[in-house]
Amino acid sequence: MQTSLARQRLSNGTLIVVIVAYLMFIVLGFPDGMLGVAWPSMMRDFRVQNAQMGTLLLAATVGFLLTSFNTGRLIRWFDVSNLLVVSSLVRGVGLLGMAFAPQWPWLVAASFIFGLGSGAIDGGMNTYFAMRIRSPRLMNWLHASFGLGATIGPILLTTLFSLGILWRWGYVLVAGLQVAVGLAIFLRAGEWQMRREATETGQHTSHRSMRATLARPVVWVNIAIFFLYAGMEVTAGNWSYSLFTEARGVAPEVAGLWAGLYWGSFTIGRFFFGVVANRFAVIPTVRAASLTAVAASALLWWNPVNWVGFLGLLILGFAMAPIFPLLVTATPLRLGAADAGNAIGFQVAAASFGIGVLPGLAGALADYTSLEVVGPFLVVWLIVMAALHEIAVRHHAGEEG
């Protein structure tokens, strides 16, 4: 039913919209993959230490949260097409600001502007797909497109480095692509209108207050899981290049390739699990993926020879891929429909906060010890995440019992 509906909509002109949306998410993912490669050059240009990556990420996260939390209100005010166009311009300005920042405070301010645009694009596009496209497969591939962009990003920047081009021009290039995709939406704005539909059934779900949802301890367990998941995902992506080049003496071209392949394996995992998601139960899949992530990060830490660390990073990307979408999908089942709306918002916010905090914490520890701390940092927190998942599962089983 859903598949035939999606095909019907695609045949009626939505295909172009979907393609542009995927291009938007590819561009959305570029900077996430580029930062880890650009960071050593940024440190030299702005004379900062590894821990300052946390400041940069936190500025972007604050901007992201401000707009993503208000996505529904922004869509009601501007409609989704106008929101995406304006957000593309804002994000483009932020990227240009990062490219031409003369001093560190300007780079942080530009990162905040970049986050404002990113949050509105992420929230607006997800809302559009959920309400208009309504295809789980196309939604999974939308998020896989982000991973594709994160895969291309470090490879693109490494290629520019090999040609003697500064990191700043990589951000200029992505800013141009961002504005170009926004222009594509502007030129076909009529096809991006949100369709207001009447409720098809008479069933209504009661919703609890935010305070009532937060009063449940298991909600905080799930918040912690998302905080750790997103933080570890980005920590691995952002610090692997520096770990390989500065601590292990790997050539920049090779390190950049493997940093890109981390996001590549992540993207392949998203595509793969998007296709087979309905064939496996959520809890065993998340459990297996979490334990595999722990083992993979242990290989990255152990690293008796470089190829073992490379393999660990590759496996880690694939293992992390299904955890976020599966846990979001399972939220109504685990917490109940009345709390699901609030809880999903809290979880997404926790994920953004984890991205803003945990990679910076890893950088601070690296400054006090060495970049080799990245491996044990990943292992410890991924074990905690897996343990929290088991606590959440047991709580759900206890409620059912």
Secondary structure as the mmCIF struct_conf table of DSSP 4:
data_model
#
loop_
_struct_conf.conf_type_id
_struct_conf.id
_struct_conf.beg_label_comp_id
_struct_conf.beg_label_asym_id
_struct_conf.beg_label_seq_id
_struct_conf.end_label_comp_id
_struct_conf.end_label_asym_id
_struct_conf.end_label_seq_id
HELX_RH_AL_P HELX_RH_AL_P1 GLN A 2 ARG A 9
HELX_RH_PI_P HELX_RH_PI_P1 LEU A 10 THR A 14
HELX_RH_AL_P HELX_RH_AL_P2 LEU A 15 PHE A 46
TURN_TY1_P TURN_TY1_P1 ARG A 47 ARG A 47
TURN_TY1_P TURN_TY1_P2 ASN A 50 ALA A 51
HELX_RH_AL_P HELX_RH_AL_P3 GLN A 52 SER A 68
TURN_TY1_P TURN_TY1_P3 PHE A 69 ASN A 70
HELX_RH_AL_P HELX_RH_AL_P4 THR A 71 PHE A 78
HELX_RH_AL_P HELX_RH_AL_P5 VAL A 80 PHE A 100
BEND BEND1 PRO A 102 GLN A 103
HELX_RH_AL_P HELX_RH_AL_P6 TRP A 104 TYR A 128
HELX_RH_PI_P HELX_RH_PI_P2 PHE A 129 ILE A 133
HELX_RH_AL_P HELX_RH_AL_P7 PRO A 136 SER A 162
TURN_TY1_P TURN_TY1_P4 LEU A 163 GLY A 164
HELX_RH_AL_P HELX_RH_AL_P8 TRP A 167 LEU A 187
TURN_TY1_P TURN_TY1_P5 ARG A 188 ARG A 188
HELX_RH_3T_P HELX_RH_3T_P1 ALA A 189 TRP A 192
HELX_LH_PP_P HELX_LH_PP_P1 GLN A 193 ARG A 196
BEND BEND2 GLU A 200 GLY A 202
HELX_RH_AL_P HELX_RH_AL_P9 MET A 210 LEU A 214
TURN_TY1_P TURN_TY1_P6 ALA A 215 ALA A 215
BEND BEND3 ARG A 216 ARG A 216
HELX_RH_AL_P HELX_RH_AL_P10 PRO A 217 SER A 242
HELX_RH_PI_P HELX_RH_PI_P3 LEU A 243 ALA A 247
TURN_TY1_P TURN_TY1_P7 ARG A 248 ARG A 248
HELX_RH_AL_P HELX_RH_AL_P11 PRO A 252 VAL A 276
HELX_RH_3T_P HELX_RH_3T_P2 ALA A 277 ARG A 279
BEND BEND4 PHE A 280 PHE A 280
HELX_RH_AL_P HELX_RH_AL_P12 VAL A 282 TRP A 302
BEND BEND5 PRO A 304 VAL A 305
HELX_RH_AL_P HELX_RH_AL_P13 ASN A 306 MET A 320
TURN_TY1_P TURN_TY1_P8 ALA A 321 PRO A 322
HELX_RH_AL_P HELX_RH_AL_P14 ILE A 323 LEU A 335
HELX_RH_AL_P HELX_RH_AL_P15 ALA A 337 TYR A 368
BEND BEND6 THR A 369 THR A 369
HELX_RH_3T_P HELX_RH_3T_P3 LEU A 371 VAL A 373
HELX_RH_AL_P HELX_RH_AL_P16 VAL A 374 GLU A 400
#
